[in-house]
Amino acid sequence: MTVKEAIARANEIRPNVLDDEQKARWLYGLDCDVAEMQDVDQPDFVWPEEDAELLMPAPHDNIYVLYLAAQIDYYNQESANYANDMAVFNAGYDDARAWWRRHNRPKKTGNWQVM
């Protein structure tokens, strides 16, 4: 999913007047967290010159839309919607992190395990 796709999907489910550049900055912040989890270099913020590809692959890329929906509700002072959105986002993000760990484990070496 790209930044523009995530913003467009979030705008469909949460119509708003917030600037797309702000939404792109929120996505950049989340993508920096994803980069740290994946142990890759943090992405550069290239909005709006370039429509960057976000790091979390499908089917877990919906976390970006969920996060934007939560941020939109937060800044619109919709506290009940924000709480619900963050609960759904956190569950999705936990699933995405668990999926990433399962599919990107380091190779085992030897007959011992570091604790």
C-alpha positions in Angstrom: 0.0 0.0 0.0 1.2 3.5 -0.8 0.8 6.7 1.2 -1.8 8.0 -1.2 -3.8 4.8 -1.1 -3.8 4.8 2.7 -4.9 8.4 2.8 -7.7 7.8 0.2 -9.0 4.8 2.1 -9.0 6.7 5.4 -10.8 9.7 3.8 -13.5 7.3 2.5 -14.2 5.9 6.0 -13.6 9.2 7.9 -14.5 12.2 5.8 -12.5 15.2 7.2 -10.9 18.5 6.4 -7.4 17.7 7.7 -4.5 18.3 5.4 -3.1 15.3 3.5 0.4 16.3 4.4 -0.4 15.9 8.1 -1.8 12.4 7.4 1.3 11.6 5.5 3.4 12.7 8.5 1.3 10.4 10.8 1.9 7.5 8.4 5.6 8.3 8.3 5.7 8.1 12.2 4.0 4.7 12.1 6.2 3.5 9.3 9.3 4.4 11.4 8.0 2.1 14.1 7.4 -0.6 11.6 10.9 -0.1 10.3 12.4 -0.5 13.7 10.4 -3.7 14.2 11.6 -5.1 10.9 15.2 -4.0 11.6 15.5 -1.9 8.4 16.5 1.7 7.8 13.8 4.2 8.6 12.1 5.6 5.5 12.6 9.1 4.3 9.7 11.5 4.4 9.3 12.3 0.7 5.7 13.5 0.6 4.3 15.0 -1.7 7.1 14.6 -4.2 6.9 10.8 -4.1 4.2 8.3 -3.3 6.2 6.0 -1.0 5.4 2.4 -0.5 4.6 1.6 3.1 6.7 -1.1 4.8 4.0 -3.5 6.2 2.9 -5.8 3.5 -0.6 -7.1 2.8 -2.7 -8.4 4.4 -1.5 -6.4 7.4 -1.3 -3.1 5.6 -4.7 -2.1 6.9 -3.0 -0.9 10.1 -2.2 2.3 8.2 -5.8 3.1 7.5 -6.9 2.2 11.0 -4.2 4.4 12.4 -5.3 7.4 10.2 -8.9 6.9 11.2 -7.9 7.0 14.9 -5.8 10.1 14.4 -8.6 11.8 12.5 -11.1 11.1 15.3 -8.6 12.2 17.9 -8.1 15.6 16.3 -11.8 16.0 15.7 -12.3 15.4 19.4 -14.4 12.3 18.9 -13.2 10.5 22.0 -15.5 7.5 21.8 -14.6 6.8 18.2 -10.9 7.4 18.9 -11.0 4.8 21.7 -12.7 2.2 19.5 -10.4 3.0 16.6 -7.3 2.7 18.7 -8.5 -0.6 20.2 -9.0 -2.0 16.7 -5.7 -0.6 15.5 -3.7 -2.0 18.4 -5.2 -5.4 17.8 -4.3 -5.2 14.1 -0.8 -4.0 14.9 -0.3 -6.7 17.4 -1.3 -9.3 14.8 1.0 -7.7 12.2 3.9 -7.8 14.6 3.3 -11.4 15.6 3.0 -12.4 11.9 6.3 -10.6 11.1 8.1 -12.3 14.0 6.8 -15.7 12.9 7.9 -15.3 9.3 11.2 -13.5 10.0 12.8 -15.5 12.8 16.5 -15.7 12.8 18.0 -19.0 11.9 18.8 -21.3 14.9 22.4 -22.0 15.5 23.5 -24.8 17.7 21.6 -26.6 20.4 21.1 -23.7 22.7 18.8 -20.8 22.9 19.6 -17.3 24.2 17.1 -16.1 26.8 
